[in-house]
Amino acid sequence: MCPAASASVRFLVVDVVGNVAAFIPIGFAVAGSIEGNGGSRLWFATGVGALLSLFIELVQLNIATRATDVDDLIFNTLGAAIGGGVFVAWESWRSESD
């Protein structure tokens, strides 16, 4: 595999998939921690994920060995939204089966 393709695969796996996957459990937990309908839970989980990611990126500004990247903020927020959506879908399925 050529070096450029290797770098692209690494970016896809580590940066994109890793950032999304890291925030799915956060979104799931946050959506499950509040009362409300599915939409409000999803928005709250997404917002908390975005704020947490922004906080992490801002802290990294002061760490010489770390770098900040808007892509991290986007993919982390997406992961939180997915996690919140999974919780909302699971909760809906669970309440329908009762």
N, C-alpha and C positions, 0 to 999 in steps of 0.2 A: 504494500500500500504506500502511495506517495505521501510525503510529509504533510502536504496541505490537506489531503483527505483524512489523514490521521488526526490532525488538529481539529478538523471539522467534527469528526466522530467524538473526540474528547469533549469538545464544546457542547455538543448535543447531549451526551450522556451526563456529564458532570454538571455543567452549568444549567441546562434547561431542565432535564428530568430530575436531577438532584434537588434543585431549588423548589420545583413544584412538589415533589414527593415529601420534602422536609416539612412543608406547611400544610399538607393534607390532614394529618392528625390534629394540628392546631385548630384548623377550621372546623373539624368534626367536634372537637371538645368545646370550643366556644359556642357553636350552634346549640349544643346540648346543654349548655350552662344557663341559658336564659329561657324565659317563658315568651310565648308569642306565636304568631303564625309562621308558616314556612318562609314567606318572603322576608319578614323582619329578622328571622334567625339567620337567613342567608346573607342579608345585607350587613348585619352586625358582625358575623364571622368574617366576612370579606373586609370590612373596615378595620377590625382588630388586627387581622393579618397584615393589612397594608401599613397600619401604624407601627406594628411590631417590626416589620421589615424595614420601614423608614428609620426607626430607632437604631436598628442594627447597622444600617448603612451609615448613619451619622456618627455612631461610635467608631466605626472603622476609619473615618476620616482622620482620627487622632492616633491611629496605630500604623507605624511606619511599614510593617510587614504585610499589611492588608490593603486591599483596593476596594473602592466603592464602584458600583455599576448600576445604572438604572435598570438593566435587564434583570438583576437580582430582585429588585423591588417588584417588577412586573410579574416575574415567574413565582415569587413567593406569594404575592397577592392572588395569583391564579390558583396556586395550591390551596390556599385558605378557602377560596371560593368553591373549589371542587370538594374539599372536605366538608364545608357547610352544606353544599348541595347533596352530598352523600348522606349526611345526617338527616336532612329534611326528607329525602326520598325514603330512607329507612324508617323514619318515624311515621311517615304517611302509610307505608306498607304495613307496618306493625299495627297501627290503629285500625286499618281496614280489615286486618285478619282477626281482630278481636271480636 
